[in-house]
Amino acid sequence: MTATSPQRPRARRWSPGRPVDIAATWGTLRRGAGDPTWISADGVLWRGVRTPLGPVTLRVATRPAEGQVVSHAWGGSAATEWILDHLPRMLGQDDDATLFVPRHEAVAVALQRRGQGWRVPRTGLVLESLVPAVIEQKVTGQEAFGGYRRIVRRLGELAPGPGEELGLFVVPAPERLRQVPSWEWLRMGVSPQRADTLMRVLRVADRLEQVADLPLPQAHRRMRALPGVGVWTAAETAQRALGDADAVSFGDYHVAKNIGWALTGQEVDDDALAALLEPYRGHRYRVQRLLELAGAMRPRRGPRMAPRGHLPIR
């Protein structure tokens, strides 16, 4: 690898030996269509990423005819080396689906349609997923994505190299978020309860980042030891940062109903979902995501939930 400057990136070609669908694998990392850390155009994905060693602009594209994933990274030498070294794992290299057996026709169809290029990602970046998950607690998608977008644009920084020209952002560092006063969270659309949870998370940010190296049961316990971080929030983090193929989003407003409808033709609650997915234990999130990717969702009836207007958003 060559020395890195903002104008001269590090590059890596990875031959995964299988199809790689970057958009599907990393789709859950994108927080709404207006996510400032994400630009996708002409088959190329640009991301602004805060690695443990500094901010990076990452450009990733696939070359199916050559069986390669081609990536370029701009930023500090250590940070770009970190992101390129971790890229295969981030794109699901360690995700083992060899023992996964579809037990429902809908799952088999979803696997055939979308399962070839998709794997459970493992970014290793816990705060990158945990902070947005807290912001998304018990609010509409519009509220959650709007709050996240305001936080990144106000408190984050432009990504290095071409990221700056593209207007690509990197999420704010934990120390920057710890300085945010309570009234500023309100102005960005984050309610006091979620802001309090965020501050608890940020006070132990270093310890939480370490869960990426722990066995999954221990990682979940450490995250859930924080008041305000429950089953849903830990699962949403583990699906993205820890490569947890079993982390179902129990407690979600839509997930149980959608999976129940896809597998049985009827909406179910969390208890019924747990029983329905028990034969898939070890791969329960895999079922959830494959069905999402295949569009196996129940028909929507009635108007969408309207966003609430009680916060002094600016």
SETOR-850723 format. One record per residue (C-alpha): x, y, z; residue in one letter; residue number from 0. Coordinates in nm, 4 decimals, always signed. Each point is the difference from the previous one (the first is absolute). Example, Ala and Ser with C-alpha at 12.3 -4.5 7.8 and 13.67 -1.06 7.14 Angstrom:
BEGIN
x/y/z/code/pos
+1.2300/-0.4500/+0.7800/A/0
+0.1370/+0.3440/-0.0660/S/1
//
This chain:
BEGIN
x/y/z/code/pos
+0.0000/+0.0000/+0.0000/M/0
+0.1180/+0.3501/-0.0758/T/1
+0.0211/+0.2887/+0.2418/A/2
-0.3306/+0.1763/+0.0509/T/3
-0.0834/+0.3652/-0.0546/S/4
-0.3438/+0.1584/-0.0485/P/5
+0.0655/-0.0030/-0.3775/Q/6
+0.1595/-0.3456/-0.0289/R/7
-0.2042/-0.2846/+0.1436/P/8
+0.0913/-0.3416/+0.1194/R/9
-0.1564/-0.2705/-0.2148/A/10
-0.0963/-0.3625/+0.0435/R/11
-0.1373/-0.2687/-0.2299/R/12
-0.1773/-0.2831/+0.1796/W/13
-0.1010/-0.3265/-0.1675/S/14
-0.2729/-0.1411/+0.2255/P/15
-0.0692/-0.3143/-0.2026/G/16
-0.3740/+0.0734/+0.0010/R/17
-0.2375/+0.2725/-0.1183/P/18
-0.0033/+0.3101/+0.2218/V/19
-0.3028/+0.2282/+0.0060/D/20
+0.1375/+0.3076/+0.1750/I/21
-0.3283/+0.1910/+0.0030/A/22
-0.1862/-0.2906/+0.1602/A/23
+0.2757/-0.0887/+0.2476/T/24
+0.0496/+0.3568/+0.1160/W/25
-0.3544/+0.1210/-0.0584/G/26
-0.0842/-0.0039/+0.3702/T/27
+0.2940/+0.2321/+0.0689/L/28
-0.1712/+0.2757/-0.1976/R/29
-0.2257/+0.2145/+0.2182/R/30
-0.2573/+0.1214/-0.2481/G/31
+0.0281/+0.1371/-0.3516/A/32
+0.1622/+0.3207/+0.1261/G/33
+0.2759/-0.1649/+0.2045/D/34
+0.2933/+0.2469/-0.0250/P/35
+0.2574/-0.2798/+0.0407/T/36
-0.1131/-0.1884/-0.3092/W/37
+0.0006/+0.0680/-0.3763/I/38
-0.0917/-0.2663/-0.2564/S/39
+0.0125/+0.0626/-0.3734/A/40
+0.0793/-0.1972/-0.3161/D/41
+0.0750/-0.3197/+0.1896/G/42
+0.2537/+0.1699/+0.2288/V/43
-0.0489/+0.0498/+0.3727/L/44
+0.1708/+0.2824/+0.1875/W/45
-0.0032/-0.0010/+0.3799/R/46
+0.1351/+0.2294/+0.2655/G/47
+0.1219/-0.2231/+0.2840/V/48
+0.1487/+0.0813/+0.3391/R/49
+0.2432/-0.2818/+0.0671/T/50
+0.1674/-0.0507/+0.3398/P/51
+0.3037/+0.1741/-0.1545/L/52
-0.1696/+0.2957/-0.1668/G/53
-0.2426/+0.1039/-0.2746/P/54
+0.0070/-0.1579/-0.3444/V/55
-0.1650/+0.0465/-0.3370/T/56
-0.0684/-0.3459/-0.1410/L/57
-0.0883/-0.0778/-0.3622/R/58
-0.1140/-0.3556/-0.0758/V/59
-0.1146/-0.1648/-0.3231/A/60
-0.0364/-0.3555/-0.1275/T/61
+0.1403/-0.1407/-0.3224/R/62
-0.2040/-0.3179/-0.0478/P/63
+0.1741/-0.1028/-0.3215/A/64
+0.3310/-0.0058/+0.1893/E/65
-0.1504/-0.1322/+0.3244/G/66
+0.1439/+0.2929/+0.1938/Q/67
-0.0990/+0.2735/+0.2398/V/68
+0.2092/+0.3114/-0.0649/V/69
+0.0379/+0.2566/+0.2755/S/70
+0.1843/+0.3288/+0.0538/H/71
+0.0424/+0.1856/+0.3279/A/72
+0.1097/+0.3585/+0.0721/W/73
+0.1114/+0.1270/+0.3388/G/74
+0.2785/-0.0587/+0.2463/G/75
+0.2350/-0.2901/-0.0676/S/76
-0.1049/-0.2053/+0.3028/A/77
-0.3710/+0.0621/-0.0539/A/78
+0.0022/-0.0956/-0.3675/T/79
+0.2020/-0.3120/+0.0734/E/80
-0.2519/-0.0950/+0.2710/W/81
-0.3059/+0.0370/-0.2255/I/82
+0.1511/-0.1943/-0.2905/L/83
+0.1259/-0.2775/+0.2265/D/84
-0.3473/-0.0348/+0.1540/H/85
-0.1975/+0.0348/-0.3234/L/86
-0.0537/-0.3737/-0.0722/P/87
-0.1345/-0.0554/+0.3509/R/88
-0.2166/+0.3117/-0.0310/M/89
-0.1500/-0.1493/-0.3161/L/90
-0.0835/-0.3309/+0.1664/G/91
+0.3068/-0.2145/-0.0623/Q/92
-0.0389/-0.1701/+0.3392/D/93
-0.3740/-0.0608/-0.0333/D/94
-0.0524/-0.3761/-0.0210/D/95
-0.3365/-0.1004/-0.1481/A/96
+0.0942/-0.3587/-0.0885/T/97
-0.2305/-0.1485/+0.2664/L/98
-0.2936/+0.2288/-0.0809/F/99
-0.3006/-0.2016/-0.1222/V/100
-0.3173/+0.1820/-0.1132/P/101
-0.3060/-0.1546/+0.1643/R/102
-0.2599/+0.2223/-0.1673/H/103
-0.0613/+0.0554/-0.3677/E/104
+0.0205/+0.3780/+0.0435/A/105
+0.3472/-0.0339/+0.1554/V/106
+0.1175/-0.2334/-0.2755/A/107
-0.1217/+0.2445/-0.2645/V/108
+0.1641/+0.2927/+0.1770/A/109
+0.3277/-0.1917/+0.0264/L/110
-0.0085/-0.0821/-0.3693/Q/111
-0.0791/+0.3587/-0.0975/R/112
+0.2310/+0.1959/+0.2281/R/113
+0.2164/-0.2424/+0.1941/G/114
+0.2805/-0.0478/-0.2488/Q/115
+0.1660/+0.3381/+0.0412/G/116
-0.1188/+0.0914/+0.3493/W/117
+0.1765/-0.0846/+0.3239/R/118
-0.0362/+0.1243/+0.3560/V/119
+0.2485/+0.2888/+0.0287/P/120
+0.2455/+0.0397/+0.2854/R/121
+0.1303/+0.3551/+0.0039/T/122
+0.1638/-0.0223/+0.3432/G/123
-0.1141/+0.3607/+0.0575/L/124
-0.2372/-0.0260/+0.2936/V/125
-0.0744/+0.3685/+0.0626/L/126
-0.0640/+0.0553/-0.3721/E/127
-0.3028/-0.2302/+0.0337/S/128
-0.0938/+0.0432/+0.3656/L/129
-0.0425/+0.3794/-0.0052/V/130
-0.2476/-0.0015/-0.2937/P/131
-0.1855/-0.2927/+0.1582/A/132
-0.0589/+0.2063/+0.3136/V/133
-0.1170/+0.2935/-0.2114/I/134
-0.2481/-0.2327/-0.1753/E/135
-0.1596/-0.1278/+0.3209/Q/136
-0.3818/+0.0233/-0.0034/K/137
-0.0283/+0.2646/-0.2725/V/138
-0.0987/-0.0014/-0.3668/T/139
+0.2656/-0.0531/-0.2634/G/140
-0.0434/+0.3595/-0.1128/Q/141
+0.0718/+0.1291/+0.3495/E/142
+0.2933/-0.2356/+0.0529/A/143
+0.1719/+0.0677/-0.3305/F/144
-0.0614/+0.3736/+0.0284/G/145
+0.1573/+0.0132/+0.3450/G/146
+0.3001/-0.2044/-0.1113/Y/147
+0.0482/+0.2195/-0.3069/R/148
-0.0032/+0.3189/+0.2060/R/149
+0.2487/-0.1440/+0.2505/I/150
+0.2468/-0.1063/-0.2687/V/151
-0.0187/+0.3248/-0.1950/R/152
+0.0304/+0.2265/+0.3051/R/153
+0.2526/-0.1951/+0.2033/L/154
+0.1804/-0.2235/-0.2475/G/155
+0.2719/+0.0948/-0.2442/E/156
+0.0526/-0.0209/-0.3728/L/157
+0.1700/-0.3207/-0.1088/A/158
+0.3616/+0.0321/-0.1206/P/159
+0.1219/+0.0204/-0.3583/G/160
-0.2745/-0.0166/-0.2642/P/161
-0.2564/-0.0431/+0.2771/G/162
+0.0248/+0.3712/+0.0711/E/163
-0.0762/+0.0884/-0.3616/E/164
-0.2919/-0.2436/-0.0027/L/165
-0.1457/+0.1449/+0.3199/G/166
+0.0443/-0.3349/+0.1745/L/167
-0.0002/+0.0065/+0.3804/F/168
+0.1558/-0.2095/+0.2749/V/169
-0.2001/-0.0538/+0.3190/V/170
+0.1046/+0.2119/+0.2977/P/171
+0.2488/-0.1448/+0.2462/A/172
-0.1344/-0.1093/+0.3415/P/173
+0.1881/+0.2791/+0.1762/E/174
-0.1777/+0.2545/-0.2205/R/175
-0.3406/-0.1504/+0.0739/L/176
+0.0707/-0.0014/+0.3739/R/177
+0.0198/+0.3798/-0.0139/Q/178
-0.3535/+0.0427/-0.1369/V/179
-0.2303/+0.1700/+0.2567/P/180
-0.3502/-0.1313/+0.0619/S/181
-0.1746/+0.2838/-0.1829/W/182
+0.2099/-0.0603/-0.3123/E/183
-0.1147/-0.3621/-0.0161/W/184
-0.3559/+0.1306/+0.0029/L/185
+0.0736/+0.2396/-0.2838/R/186
+0.1353/-0.2893/-0.2039/M/187
-0.3162/-0.2020/+0.0571/G/188
+0.1193/-0.2377/+0.2724/V/189
-0.2303/-0.0276/+0.3002/S/190
+0.1367/+0.0206/+0.3583/P/191
-0.0409/-0.3726/+0.0662/Q/192
+0.2037/-0.0966/-0.3078/R/193
+0.2527/+0.2759/+0.0690/A/194
+0.0519/-0.1321/+0.3536/D/195
+0.0642/-0.3480/-0.1400/T/196
+0.2427/+0.1428/-0.2531/L/197
+0.1967/+0.1749/+0.2725/M/198
+0.0243/-0.3238/+0.1997/R/199
+0.1257/-0.1752/-0.3128/V/200
+0.2515/+0.2728/-0.0794/L/201
+0.1447/+0.0052/+0.3518/R/202
+0.1171/-0.3607/-0.0485/V/203
+0.0685/+0.0210/-0.3740/A/204
+0.3431/-0.1622/+0.0199/D/205
-0.1299/-0.2937/+0.2006/R/206
-0.2896/-0.0485/-0.2414/L/207
+0.2277/-0.0026/-0.3031/E/208
+0.1804/-0.2940/+0.1618/Q/209
-0.3085/-0.2214/-0.0309/V/210
+0.0958/-0.0561/-0.3652/A/211
+0.2676/-0.2382/+0.1317/D/212
-0.2231/-0.1849/+0.2475/L/213
-0.2065/-0.3176/-0.0466/P/214
-0.3494/+0.0985/-0.1112/L/215
-0.1844/-0.0891/+0.3256/P/216
+0.2464/+0.2069/+0.2009/Q/217
-0.0197/+0.2855/-0.2495/A/218
-0.3787/+0.0129/+0.0332/H/219
+0.0217/-0.0046/+0.3786/R/220
+0.2451/+0.2876/+0.0067/R/221
-0.2167/+0.2149/-0.2283/M/222
-0.3203/-0.0808/+0.1873/R/223
+0.1596/+0.0789/+0.3354/A/224
-0.0556/+0.3671/-0.0856/L/225
-0.3436/+0.1368/+0.0969/P/226
-0.1903/+0.0814/-0.3176/G/227
+0.1797/-0.2588/-0.2136/V/228
-0.2372/-0.2932/-0.0282/G/229
-0.0440/-0.3076/-0.2169/V/230
-0.0977/+0.1969/-0.3119/W/231
+0.2829/+0.2543/+0.0212/T/232
+0.2628/-0.2667/+0.0682/A/233
-0.1303/-0.2130/-0.2882/A/234
+0.0005/+0.2895/-0.2455/E/235
+0.3625/+0.0636/+0.0946/T/236
+0.1080/-0.3640/-0.0107/A/237
-0.1511/-0.0524/-0.3463/Q/238
+0.2306/+0.2660/-0.1411/R/239
+0.3100/+0.0221/+0.2174/A/240
+0.0397/-0.3551/+0.1327/L/241
-0.1110/-0.2211/-0.2888/G/242
-0.2704/-0.1580/+0.2164/D/243
-0.2152/-0.2156/-0.2295/A/244
-0.2364/-0.0833/+0.2881/D/245
-0.0785/+0.3509/+0.1305/A/246
-0.3715/+0.0428/-0.0734/V/247
-0.1478/+0.3482/+0.0441/S/248
-0.2449/-0.1041/+0.2714/F/249
-0.2014/+0.3010/+0.1157/G/250
-0.0166/+0.1594/-0.3445/D/251
-0.3371/+0.1426/-0.1051/Y/252
+0.0077/-0.1757/-0.3394/H/253
+0.2377/-0.2985/+0.0094/V/254
-0.2168/-0.2612/+0.1750/A/255
-0.3048/+0.0943/-0.2034/K/256
+0.1904/-0.0106/-0.3291/N/257
+0.1738/-0.3315/+0.0652/I/258
-0.3199/-0.1573/+0.1306/G/259
-0.1887/+0.1101/-0.3100/W/260
+0.2773/-0.1237/-0.2323/A/261
+0.0233/-0.3436/+0.1626/L/262
-0.3586/-0.0694/+0.1094/T/263
-0.2218/+0.2552/-0.1729/G/264
-0.0847/+0.1580/+0.3374/Q/265
+0.1540/+0.2725/+0.2127/E/266
+0.1569/-0.1227/+0.3247/V/267
+0.1409/+0.1536/+0.3164/D/268
+0.3514/-0.0423/+0.1399/D/269
-0.0834/-0.3135/+0.2002/D/270
-0.1470/-0.1717/-0.3037/A/271
+0.2938/+0.1192/-0.2107/L/272
+0.2462/-0.1570/+0.2441/A/273
-0.1806/-0.3337/-0.0319/A/274
-0.0237/+0.0318/-0.3780/L/275
+0.3729/+0.0674/-0.0364/L/276
+0.1213/-0.2559/+0.2552/E/277
+0.0872/-0.2593/-0.2707/P/278
+0.2333/+0.2634/-0.1491/Y/279
+0.1884/+0.0689/+0.3231/R/280
+0.3482/+0.1194/-0.0837/G/281
-0.1343/+0.1520/-0.3219/H/282
-0.3154/+0.1809/+0.1121/R/283
+0.1187/+0.3415/-0.1115/Y/284
+0.0992/-0.1555/-0.3313/R/285
-0.3672/-0.0862/-0.0526/V/286
-0.1056/+0.3521/+0.0968/Q/287
+0.2374/+0.1709/-0.2409/R/288
-0.0536/-0.2376/-0.2922/L/289
-0.3739/+0.0599/+0.0191/L/290
+0.0599/+0.3764/+0.0180/E/291
+0.2245/-0.0105/-0.3047/L/292
-0.2567/-0.2046/-0.1910/A/293
-0.2728/+0.2525/+0.0847/G/294
-0.2052/-0.2562/+0.1950/A/295
-0.1958/+0.2510/+0.2068/M/296
-0.3642/+0.0045/+0.0990/R/297
-0.2331/+0.2330/-0.1935/P/298
-0.0222/+0.3430/+0.1582/R/299
-0.3472/+0.1227/+0.0881/R/300
-0.0885/+0.3556/+0.0871/G/301
+0.2241/+0.3085/+0.0135/P/302
+0.3546/-0.0088/+0.1277/R/303
+0.0640/+0.1170/+0.3534/M/304
+0.0399/+0.3778/-0.0031/A/305
+0.3216/+0.1444/+0.1459/P/306
-0.0429/+0.1719/+0.3331/R/307
+0.0496/+0.3727/+0.0257/G/308
+0.0673/+0.0532/+0.3698/H/309
+0.3785/+0.0445/-0.0246/L/310
+0.1515/+0.3439/-0.0698/P/311
+0.1909/-0.1181/-0.3083/I/312
+0.2217/+0.2513/-0.1772/R/313
//
